[in-house]
Amino acid sequence: MKTLTIETSHATIAISDSEGSGPPLLMIHGNSSCRHVFRNQLDGEIGRTFRCIAIDLPGHGDSSDAVDPEKTYWMPGYADVAIEVMAALDIPSYAVLGWSLGGHIGLEMLARTKAVTHLMISGTPPFEANSESLDLGFLPSAHMHLAGQEMFSEQDISDYAHSTCGVNAPFEPFLLDCVARTDGRARAMMFSRILSPEAADQQAMAIHSPVPLAIVNGEEDVFINNDFIAGLAYENLWEGTVYRLKCIGHAPFWEAPEVFDPYLIRFLSA
C-alpha cells in the first residue's frame, strides 16, 4: 500500500493507493470520516485485485483544510477535488465507490466528467433538489442533526462516530479521531448548500445515470429511507436491484465486509 499526497486547487489531499493491478477504483468516504474506513477493502482481496485509490476529502483525515472553504465544502467542490486527484494520478477512467456523502459526490461527478465508468453508492439517498425530497430521503434519527453542525462536543464526536459506523459494527479509536479532526465548516457549509441549483440534481443523475449504478445499503441504516431509495425508477441500475443487506447499518463495507465485498467485486468485474 502506498500513501502519498497530491496538491490540488482546493487542498493537499492524502491518498492510499493499493497494490492491485486491475481496473482502478476511487473510494470516497462519508461526512466527518476518512479514507481508513475502507481499510478492509484496501488490505483485502479487492485491494490486491483492483487498483484502489482512497482519498481523504479536504477538511478530513490527513488532508489539509480547504484553501477556500466556500469553493470546496459542497458537492461541486468535492467532486472537482476527486476529478483533479485522478487526473494528477494520470488515471483517465475509473469506477467510484461512494459512501454516504461520498455517494452524493459520486453522483455529482457524473454531471462533471466522463471519466467515471461505474458508480456504486451506499448510504446515499438520491434526492431531488427540493426540501420535500430531502426530507423523504433521510430519516429523522437521533444524531442526524449532527451531520450539518459545525461545532462538536466530546459527546457529539462519540455519538456521530458510533452512529455512522453502525451500532453493531466494530468500533476503533480512529473513527473518533476522524470525526474530531474534521473541519466543522465542512459540515455546516455543505448542508447549507445541499439544495443549491448550482449543484447537480442528485435524483436525476441517479435515475438517468450514464454509467451502471449499483446501490448496496444496510437494511438497518438509521440515516436513510431505504424504501424511498428502492422506489425510484432507475434506468441503468446494476442487476436491476437496490440491494438491502439484512441486519447491517450505515457502513456495510466496514461492518460486514464479508457480506458487502462480493457485491463490489462482482460489480467491478462486470
Disulfide bonds with the S-S distance in Angstrom:
Cys34-Cys178 2.38
